[in-house]
Amino acid sequence: MTVKIAETSTISRSRGLLRRFRRDESGNYLILTAIMMPVLVGAASFGVEEGLLLHNKKAMQHAADSAAVSAAVAVATGASGNGATQANAVAASYGFVDGTNSTTITVNSPPRQGPNTNDRSALEVIVAQPQARIFSSLWSSQPIPVSSRAVAMPQGAPCILALNQSVSGAYTEQGSVSVSLVNCSVISDSKNSTALKIGGSSRLSTSFAAAVGGISGQAGIAATNGITAGYHYVADPYASVPMPTFTGCDKRNYSTNSNVTLYPGVYCGGIALKSQARVTLSPGTYVLDQGSLSMSGQSSLSGTGVTLFFTSSTGNNYATASIAGGAAINIVAPTSGPTAGIAIFGDRRMPSGTTFKLVGGDSQLVGGAIYLPNAAINWAGNSSLGQQCTQIVADTIDMVGNSGLKVDCQGYGTKPLATAALLVE
């Protein structure tokens, strides 16, 4: 009897210990942690790898975006081919070199996919670079395909660029002016809330209108590729062109009402063409030192391979131009040499706001660039588009009469005004 009682007591104690063991949760987290550790480490590892992939894809997207915009600009400004050279160069600047590290840069125009497959002006850039596996190489040795895509469209090469960065109405139309910019755009660098102003019943027809700041009077703008406020700053394309140097005077206070031919040189006190004057300019640079180029009545001025440089040897009374309605001007810039592409060149040192009145109407034709980086220009001319290449780059630009401009400038020696292009995909 005593033995049985002892055995029963031992069994009861053993069962009690087992029940307590089953109910005891102390130390379980160590067991669970040990079991889950491979999963936790794997998740963290894959998170790191995914982060690296996302970082690299973002870098590819930046490269694709920049390459597409730059290539679209290159094509619009006459680059040969479909912009592949420019796209490759831009992508390489981001570290993605076509043919290196299995990188491919693909350029398609029109795009092979998306909503712009039928638009030949749209340009698609695809940057692809397979990424080596890190932790996931435990499951596969194949690289992970990663690519980014962008589509850009040119918005028309600018033919008008207002350089002033602060004033209201850096580009202005008032009254009932009608301006037609054929396949070209207008850009204002001013960050003012009314950097580009279309007032009254004036109308602007263009491929693209943009301002760093705001745009006033958008109802008067017809832009086939859109109107953009808050646009990026566009640099002066002729900023590096050296100003002509000169000494002395070849003629002083020159004036005529006759049929004459003039030759390059320094014209101190300006040039005055009176009624019925017919002046032909031989190729070269004409320095107007103080005074002005004034044209009145039925006078005319013509020449090919010509640059008119407006300056002052004393730093005062800078030369300007005043071309009245009824006067006719037809000059074309040189295609080579230090002032290639520039027909009218204003000294960068002249006081801001120095005014040039070029209002010769349809008889006012300038082939090449009117470059007045520190001057205010009043313009009215070429509404019949008698000249195929005219750029206006000035501090401020006021269109005071019906006008028309084109920038079919191949062979004129001009510099592109940083053609506008926008990402559309």
Buried (B, 14 or more C-beta within 10 A) or exposed (E): EEEEEEEEEEEEEEEEEEEEEEEEEEEEEEEEEEEEEEEEEEEEBEEEBEEEBEEBBEBBBBBBBBBBBBBBBBBBBEBEEBBBBBBBBBBBEBBBBBEEEEBEBBBBBBBEEBEBBEBEBBBBBBBBBBBEBBBBEEEEEEEBEBBBBBBBBBBBBBBBBBBBBEBBBBBBBBEEBBBBBBBBBBBBBBBBEBBBBBBEEBBBBBBBBBBBBBBBBBEBBEBEBBBBBEBEEBEBBBEEBEBBEBEEBBBEEBEBBEEEEBEBBBBBBBBBBBEEBBBBBEBBBBBBBBBBBBBBBBBBBBBBBBBBBBBBBEEEBBBBBBBBBBBBBBBBBBBEBEBBBBBBBBBBEBEEEBBBBBBBBBBBBBBBBBBBBBBBBBBBBBBEBBBBBBBBBBBBBBBBBBBBBBBBBEEBBBBBBBBBBBBBB
